[in-house]
């Protein structure tokens, strides 16, 4: 049992955690969630003892072994395999002592303990964990310093999992993982025997792994049974009850205020009025459920272009005259939604850079529309933002010549309105910086959006807002992401980048997930049972529904635009006829040759057409509003 007892943590005079209390059941798997900046990492640091709370305590059984990834990734000449093995300190110390001790009794105790902790199967377990996280046999034997920071963090995660702590604490573990490694991690955590607390914004991970959600909001925590979908349902019910109670209380307050105002001056009712005034003063107002204005993404719609936007014919691309991908045949049309699948290192980012024209084909042909504008999002853009500048200063630099209103309007599409536009980037969360980077790359209404891991650092609500914005967006989209929820709801086509090329994947994301899990299990079969087919069917249907919804919305927008243009043209023609009727000498064009009777007949005909156009506009607007 892990007990959080009234934990309060103040940073800079502000209470990050305010009497947070919860009791986590033993061997439970808990998803710790909350908006960016809510204090999730702070609470986790209290759990591991890195931060002493100003008030309260975190209690757990004595001798509980804690496991948590340090902020600094491992480095040096040691290999990933050796680093993971060394994470089990007891095994490493016993093995080293067995090499040197000459005491037969002590040696007997050492071997007995090594057997008890299953020490001799440790190399196989370490290798399995590393393979699951993407390290093949050759990669396991290379020095750590030959890897990037993201791969080093995978080694740190592997070492933590191998150490098998009683309380496993994970802070956004999938941020450095691809889809394949995320799926493996989910399976690993499902069967973990200790207690798990994981900070994550991955809806699928939270639904598939955890059996409790610990929601942090306003410095307080609330424990909900079930996964993320169950949490959303329960929280929606609580908010509805809260709003109903608030409305009821507001009515009661108004009733008391009215009584006090009418009866305070009367001697006969002064005491009753005074009593009600006291009751009114003691009444604690129930807060309204406030919608966060920053939960907003709005991609500007690009002007229409004829298809295709891009075609590739047997294209090859790579670096330093060495191809990474060959024989790539791909076509992207203005309304395409593609997701690139495949393990990290297989060439997804290389293909994305080719599509964005940051790399040129080494072989074959690639043709792109001359008028096409591309917006390309990567994590590097987030990291390269100037921490000393504000969103307004960043946007003003890239929108040279634009009016201040236009600059503010683009920032407002992504939740940076008012004072938020003038805060320093250095004080912003990772999610806020990601939103700013998205605002910057879409300033010119691109025809094609290329998003390479756009959900890193975005909380669940912000990810959902991004999905909705992409479905509203009328241009083409290419996504590289390990967020299955986003891929399923946005992408209509899947492209598998593997074995040195990129090919269409004939199947759903669920089909691809099944293939990956079968490979991880080392067998060709699934879990069996008829119940496994239902989620697959549901997700396919959900994806089809999202695509159909986008088509309907696009048609409705086109209908609104067409009606508006027709109304404007008819109104302009009616104005010319009115001018000719009012002052025949000023008439020009066809109206100057018409008689007064003809002008009157023409005007009546225009009125009918304008009325019909307005009716069409109202119907199309109502349809669009409903969508």
Secondary structure, 3 states (H helix, E strand, C coil): CEEEEEEEEEECCEEEEEEEEEEECCCCEEEEECCCCCCHHHHHHHHHCCCCCCEEEEECCCCCCEEECCCCCCCCCCEHHHHHHHCCHHHHHHHHHHHHCCCHHHHHHHHHHHHHCCHHHHHHHHHHHHHHCCCCHHHHCCEHHHCCHHHHHHHHHHHHHHHCCCEEEEECHHHHCCHHHHHHHHHHHHCCCCEEEEECCCHHHHHHCCCEEEEEECCEEEEEECCHHHHHHHHHHHHHHHHHHHHHHHHHHHHHHHHHHHHCCCCCCHHHHHHHHHHHHHCCCCCCCCCCCCCCCCCCCCCCCCCCCEEEEEEEEEECCEEEEEEEEEEECCCCEEEEECCCCCCHHHHHHHHCCCCCCCEEEEEECCCCCEEEECHHHHHCCCCCCEHHHHHHHHCCCCCHHHHHHHHHCCCCCHHHHHCEHHHCCHHHHHHHHHHHHCCCCCCEEEEECCCCCCCHHHHHHHHHHHHHCCCEEEEECCCHHHHHHHCCEEEEEECCEEEECCCCHHHHHHHHHHHHHCCCCCCCCHHHHHHHHHHHHHHHHHHHHHHHHHHHHHHHHHHHHHHHHHHHHHHHHHHHHHCHHHCCHHHHHCCHHHHHHHHHHHHHHHHHHHHHHHHHHHHHHHC
